[in-house]
Amino acid sequence: MGIFIKIDIDQTHITPEIAKKVVSLCPVDIFTFANRQLTVQEEQVDECTLCELCLEAAPAGALVIRKLYKDEQLISC
């Protein structure tokens, strides 16, 4: 698990097409797509640059990035 952030995925809103797009957009390879599910590579989470490309590609509420160092979260919209 990440030290600085935690990424939550609501699989009910992620289609295979969206999952593949999220994987391809992430500049630091945090996401993978296997067995028809978008998953987070926990060992990569702290490489996140908070670019928000994944949040822009995902449907509303499907991805949440929780900043563990402050009481803040970023939610896809």
SVG drawing of the C-alpha trace seen along z (x, -y; Angstrom):
<svg xmlns="http://www.w3.org/2000/svg" viewBox="-22 -18 30 31">
<polyline fill="none" stroke="black" stroke-width="0.4" points="0.0,0.0 1.1,-3.5 2.6,-5.8 1.2,-9.0 -1.9,-8.0 -4.5,-5.2 -6.4,-4.6 -9.9,-3.1 -11.7,-1.7 -15.4,-1.1 -15.4,1.8 -19.1,1.5 -18.4,-1.7 -15.3,-0.5 -15.8,1.2 -12.9,3.0 -12.6,0.1 -12.3,-2.4 -9.9,-0.2 -7.6,0.1 -7.7,-3.7 -6.8,-4.3 -3.9,-1.9 -2.5,-3.5 -2.8,-7.1 -1.0,-6.5 2.6,-7.8 4.0,-5.8 2.2,-2.4 0.1,-2.3 -2.8,-0.5 -3.1,2.9 -5.9,4.6 -6.3,8.4 -9.2,10.8 -11.5,8.0 -10.7,5.8 -8.7,2.6 -6.3,3.1 -3.7,1.0 -0.1,2.2 0.4,1.3 4.2,1.2 3.8,-1.7 1.3,-3.8 3.8,-6.2 5.1,-7.0 1.8,-8.8 2.3,-12.4 -1.3,-13.3 -1.6,-14.2 -5.3,-13.3 -5.3,-11.7 -6.9,-8.6 -9.6,-10.6 -10.4,-12.4 -10.8,-9.1 -12.9,-7.3 -16.7,-7.8 -17.9,-9.9 -17.0,-8.3 -15.3,-5.3 -11.8,-6.3 -10.9,-8.0 -7.3,-9.0 -7.1,-9.5 -4.2,-11.7 -3.1,-10.1 -1.0,-13.0 -4.0,-15.4 -7.7,-15.1 -8.3,-15.4 -9.4,-13.2 -9.6,-13.5 -12.7,-11.9 -13.3,-11.1 -16.1,-13.2"/>
</svg>
